[in-house]
């Protein structure tokens, strides 16, 4: 029997089971731990354990539908990643085609919904071409061939067995997919664009679907949200008891025991409360008493604010954005919090959203009649105020003047660059049309000097001079920057 190993033994704190016997845990800290009790059975922290419990999908859906905090946490990042759109490196005609196709398909609305599904625990966007969904996507897509984009939640898709071929590009991903409808049609992986939840390592305790789809963000913030919700609900319930009137009647027990006593007491209380107002007094018997007791809510605000701050930290969203509140602290503006948050959103756009959009654009761009090699960047998330935009334009104008004065750059190139910048800022209505009209007039009329155009930093042409561009007086010879003025000799 000495070689028999015992299983399922849970030793008490301070002891360890080595497979054969229960022995005390060696103590290396000497008398200090014995005196303080830290790390021994009297230390409560030794009884803390992490319990890995996944939230059922029904709980996640219920939390999303009933808790405004959960809904904000799920939707705000998805909205911020998609609200500004993209800036395409393309001509106006191509951009117009892309925007028309995006509008026809409801592109950004569908992508935003798929992102929300992903944050809830996983989702996908089905590219519907109106043909057999079990076949791979065709190599070429005709204009307006996309019928629709269909967002799907993870529960609407049945995963096949994982691909266990380590040499396959789809290793550890489902071999096939099926739609959970009455017909249960198969869907080829190329027709699905996945939006997954929080990454989950391939632990032995994680099931196959959670490993593929990921965890819901609701599961991560659930404890913090429940603590904040319990605190606010608890303090809200105490409002009814914020002020309580206490009446003291002589021989109350005897009166209630007598026939009709409870009715007499009720009438006396009704009379006292009816009399009591800001203009009237309360009449009581000499042996009766009355007092008002109020609850102290001095620490309620600080506690709720702290718990809400923990929720904001768990959600990785600033409290000013999540709760719609002003920043805390003296002279605080919240600019740094907003800047950090928008940088985080921009990083999520590049790391998570762009790969999904690249897969989707490979089909959407041909359907829009645009080339597939067009590039883009996400539009800035922060919206500048009028004062900030005016300050930026003032600095740009100063920079332009400095560059022109150096005479190191082509004035025509600088003029064109600054002109394009004015058009892109969309703060100069009608300027583009006027610029294009002037360009056509110059092309039809000939020389710029005939139209009275003076180069930046130049001088007006002298009509008496035989040349139309140079002044009549000969300029001084050019000197190096470190040359001094020429000496004058008498």
BARO-708114 format. One record per residue (C-alpha): x negated, y negated, z negated. Coordinates in steps of 0.2 Angstrom, whole numbers, padded with zeros to 4 digits, always signed. Each point is the difference from the previous one (the first is absolute). Layout:
% BARO-708114
XYZ ...
//
This chain:
% BARO-708114
+0000+0000+0000 -0015-0012-0001 +0000-0003+0018 +0018-0004+0002 +0003-0018+0004 +0015-0010-0007 +0009-0012+0010 +0013-0014-0003 -0007-0005-0017 +0001-0019-0005 -0011-0004-0014 +0004-0013-0013 -0009-0017+0001 -0018+0002-0005 -0002+0017+0007 -0004+0008+0017 +0004+0017+0008 -0014+0008+0009 +0010+0014+0007 -0004+0012-0014 +0002-0010-0016 +0005-0017-0007 -0014-0009-0007 -0002-0018-0007 -0006-0014+0012 -0018-0004-0004 -0002-0017-0009 -0015-0010+0005 +0004-0017-0007 -0003+0005-0018 +0008-0008-0015 +0007-0015+0010 +0014+0010+0009 +0004+0009-0016 +0002-0016-0010 +0010-0010+0014 +0009+0015+0006 -0003-0005+0018 +0001+0015+0012 +0007+0011-0013 +0017+0007-0003 +0005-0015-0009 -0004-0011+0015 +0017-0002+0010 -0009-0003+0016 -0006+0018+0000 +0018+0005+0003 +0002-0011+0016 +0002+0010+0016 +0003-0005+0018 +0016+0009+0007 +0000+0001+0019 +0018-0001+0004 +0006-0005+0017 +0016-0011+0002 +0013+0010+0009 +0006-0009+0016 +0017-0003-0008 -0008-0010-0014 -0010-0010+0013 +0015-0004+0010 +0010-0005-0015 -0014-0011-0007 -0001-0009+0017 +0019-0003+0001 +0003-0005-0018 -0016-0009-0006 -0003-0017+0008 -0018+0001-0006 -0003+0017+0009 +0008-0007+0016 -0012-0016-0001 -0015+0011-0003 +0004+0011+0015 +0006-0013+0012 -0011-0015-0003 -0017+0007+0007 +0010+0008+0015 +0008-0017+0004 -0016-0010-0002 -0010+0012+0012 +0013-0002+0014 +0007-0018-0002 -0013-0010+0009 -0002+0012+0015 -0016+0000+0011 -0010-0012+0011 -0004+0009+0017 -0015-0003+0010 +0010-0001+0017 +0007-0013+0012 +0017-0007-0003 +0009+0011+0012 -0006+0016-0008 +0004-0007-0018 +0018-0004+0006 +0002+0018+0006 -0006+0007-0016 +0011-0011-0010 +0015+0004+0010 -0003+0019-0002 -0003-0002-0019 +0017-0010+0000 +0009+0014+0010 -0006+0014-0011 +0001-0009-0017 -0018+0003-0001 -0005-0009-0017 +0017+0005-0008 -0003+0018+0003 -0019-0001-0005 +0005-0009-0016 +0013+0014-0004 -0013+0014+0003 -0012-0009-0011 +0013-0001-0014 +0003+0019+0002 -0019+0002-0001 +0000-0009-0017 +0014+0010-0006 -0009+0016+0003 -0003+0002+0019 +0009-0003+0016 -0003+0000+0019 +0005-0009+0016 +0007+0011+0014 -0003-0007+0017 +0016+0005+0010 -0003+0001+0019 +0017+0008+0003 -0008+0017+0005 -0005+0016-0009 -0008-0005-0016 -0009+0017-0002 -0011-0005+0015 -0016-0011-0002 +0001-0018+0005 -0002-0002+0019 -0017-0007+0006 +0008-0015+0008 +0015-0010-0006 +0011-0010+0011 +0007-0018-0004 +0014+0001-0012 -0001+0019-0002 +0001-0001-0019 +0018+0003-0004 -0002-0004-0019 -0011+0001-0015 +0007+0010-0014 -0006-0002-0018 +0001+0017-0010 -0002+0003-0018 -0010+0015-0006 +0015+0010-0005 +0007-0002+0018 -0015+0010+0007 -0005+0018-0003 -0018+0004+0000 -0007+0015+0008 -0015+0011-0007 -0017-0009-0002 -0013+0002+0013 -0013+0010-0008 -0013-0001+0015 -0014-0011-0007 -0006-0003+0018 +0017-0007+0005 +0003-0019+0000 +0016+0003-0009 -0008+0010-0014 +0011+0001-0016 +0014-0009+0009 +0017+0008+0005 +0000+0011+0015 +0017-0006+0005 +0015-0011-0006 +0018+0002+0001 +0014-0013-0003 +0012+0004-0014 +0016-0001+0010 +0013+0013+0005 -0010+0004+0016 -0017+0000-0009 -0009-0005+0016 -0019+0002+0000 -0010-0016+0002 -0018-0001+0007 -0013-0009-0011 -0004-0012+0013 +0017-0008-0001 -0001-0003-0018 -0009-0015-0008 -0003+0004-0018 +0001-0012-0015 -0006+0009-0015 +0000-0004-0019 -0014-0001-0013 -0013+0012+0005 +0000+0017-0010 -0016+0011-0001 +0002+0018+0004 +0002+0005-0019 +0007+0018-0003 +0014-0008-0010 +0006-0010+0016 +0013+0008+0011 -0002+0000+0019 +0012-0014+0004 -0007-0012-0013 -0017+0003+0006 +0005-0005+0018 +0012-0014-0004 -0009-0007-0015 +0008-0007-0016 +0013-0013-0002 -0006-0017-0007 +0016+0001-0011 -0009+0014-0009 -0015-0010-0004 +0010-0015-0007 +0014+0009-0008 -0006-0001-0018 -0005-0018+0001 +0017-0004+0008 +0010+0010-0013 -0009-0009-0015 +0004-0017+0007 +0018+0005+0004 +0003+0007-0017 -0007-0015-0008 +0010-0012+0010 +0016+0010-0003 -0004+0002-0018 -0001-0019-0003 +0015-0003+0011 +0010+0011-0011 -0005-0010-0015 +0007-0016+0007 +0017+0006-0006 -0007+0001-0018 -0010-0016+0001 +0013-0009-0012 +0011+0010-0012 +0012-0007-0012 +0001+0009-0017 +0015-0002-0011 +0000+0004-0018 +0018+0003-0008 +0003+0003-0019 +0007+0018-0003 -0001+0004+0018 +0000+0019-0003 +0016-0001-0011 +0009-0011+0013 -0004+0012+0014 +0006+0015-0011 +0017-0009-0003 +0014+0002+0013 -0002-0012+0014 -0017-0006-0007 -0010+0002+0016 +0013-0011+0009 -0003-0014-0014 -0018+0001+0002 +0001-0001+0019 +0011-0016-0002 -0012-0008-0012 -0014+0003+0012 +0010-0007+0015 +0005-0015-0009 -0018-0004-0006 -0007+0002+0018 +0014-0010+0007 -0004-0014-0012 -0018+0001+0003 -0006-0013+0013 -0011-0015+0003 +0014-0011-0006 +0008+0010-0014 -0005+0009-0016 +0003+0018-0007 +0012+0002-0015 -0004+0014-0011 +0005+0006-0018 -0012-0005-0014 -0005+0018-0002 -0002+0003+0019 -0016-0004+0010 -0006-0003+0018 -0017+0000+0009 -0007+0001+0017 -0015+0011+0004 -0010-0002+0016 -0014+0011+0008 -0017-0007+0004 -0005+0002+0018 -0017-0008-0002 -0010+0014+0007 +0012+0006+0013 -0007-0011+0014 -0018+0005-0003 +0004+0018+0000 +0010+0000+0016 -0013-0011+0009 -0013+0012-0005 +0010+0015+0006 +0004-0008+0016 -0018-0004+0003 -0005+0018-0003 +0013+0004+0014 -0008-0012+0012 -0017+0008-0004 +0007+0017+0003 +0008-0005+0017 -0015-0010+0005 +0011-0015+0004 -0003-0017-0009 +0014-0005-0012 +0003-0016+0010 +0005+0011+0015 +0008+0014-0009 +0011-0010-0012 +0001-0016+0009 -0007-0009-0015 -0012-0015-0002 -0018+0005-0005 -0004+0001-0019 -0014-0011-0008 -0004-0018-0001 -0002-0008+0018 +0002+0017+0008 +0005+0000+0018 +0000+0018+0004 -0011-0003+0016 -0013+0013-0005 +0013+0013-0004 +0008-0003+0017 -0016+0000+0009 -0006+0017-0008 +0017+0007+0004 +0001-0005+0018 -0018+0007+0002 +0006+0016-0007 +0015+0000+0013 -0012-0004+0014 -0011+0015-0005 +0015+0011+0000 +0005-0006+0017 -0017+0005+0007 -0002+0016-0009 +0017+0008+0000 +0012-0010+0012 -0012-0003+0015 -0003+0019+0003 +0019+0003+0000 +0003-0015+0012 -0014+0005+0011 +0009+0017+0003 +0016-0009+0002 -0007-0013+0012 -0007+0014+0011 +0018+0003+0005 +0008-0017-0003 -0012-0010+0011 +0003+0010+0016 +0019-0001-0004 -0002-0019+0000 -0009+0000+0016 -0016-0006-0008 -0018+0007+0001 -0004+0013-0014 -0018-0008-0003 +0007-0016-0007 -0007-0005-0017 +0008-0009-0015 -0003-0007-0017 +0013-0001-0014 +0007-0018-0002 -0005-0009-0016 +0011+0004-0015 -0002-0017-0009 +0011-0014+0007 -0009-0017-0002 +0009-0016-0006 +0001-0015+0011 -0013-0008-0011 -0012+0015+0002 +0002+0000+0019 -0003-0018+0002 -0016+0001-0011 -0006+0015+0011 +0003-0010+0016 -0009-0015-0007 -0015+0010-0004 +0000+0008+0018 +0001-0017+0008 -0015-0005-0011 -0009+0015+0005 +0004-0003+0019 -0007-0017-0001 -0016+0006-0008 -0002+0013+0013 +0003-0013+0014 -0013-0012-0008 -0013+0013+0000 +0001+0001+0019 -0005+0019-0002 +0016+0007+0007 +0010-0003+0016 +0013-0013-0003 +0012+0009+0012 -0002+0016-0010 +0003-0009-0016 +0015-0009+0007 +0008+0016+0006 -0003+0010-0016 +0008-0014-0011 +0014-0002+0013 +0004+0019-0002 -0001-0002-0019 +0013-0014+0000 +0011+0011+0011 -0002+0016-0012 +0003-0011-0016 +0018-0003+0007 -0001-0017-0008 +0000-0010+0016 +0017+0002+0009 -0001-0004+0018 -0019-0001+0001 -0003+0016+0010 +0013-0005+0013 -0008-0018+0001 -0018+0008+0001 +0005+0011+0014 +0008-0014+0010 -0015-0011-0002 -0011+0015+0006 +0011+0002+0015 -0001-0019+0003 -0019+0000-0001 -0001+0015+0012 +0011-0009+0013 -0007-0017-0002 -0018+0004+0001 -0013-0009-0011 +0003-0003-0019 -0007-0017+0002 +0014-0005+0012 +0012+0004-0014 -0009-0010-0013 -0006+0015-0010 -0016-0004-0010 -0010+0014-0007 -0001+0002-0019 -0015-0010-0006 -0002-0009+0017 +0002-0018+0006 +0012-0007+0013 -0006-0001+0017 -0006-0016+0007 +0010-0004+0016 -0014-0011+0006 -0012+0014-0001 -0003+0011+0016 +0004+0015-0011 +0016+0004-0008 -0006+0010-0015 -0016-0008-0006 +0000-0018-0007 -0008-0014+0010 -0014-0002-0013 -0014+0013+0000 +0000+0010-0016 -0016+0001-0011 -0011+0015+0003 +0004+0014-0012 -0011+0002-0015 -0002+0015-0012 +0009-0001-0017 -0016-0003-0009 -0007-0014+0011 +0000-0017-0007 +0006-0016+0009 -0012-0006+0014 -0013-0013-0006 +0003-0017+0007 -0016-0009+0006 -0001-0018+0003 
//
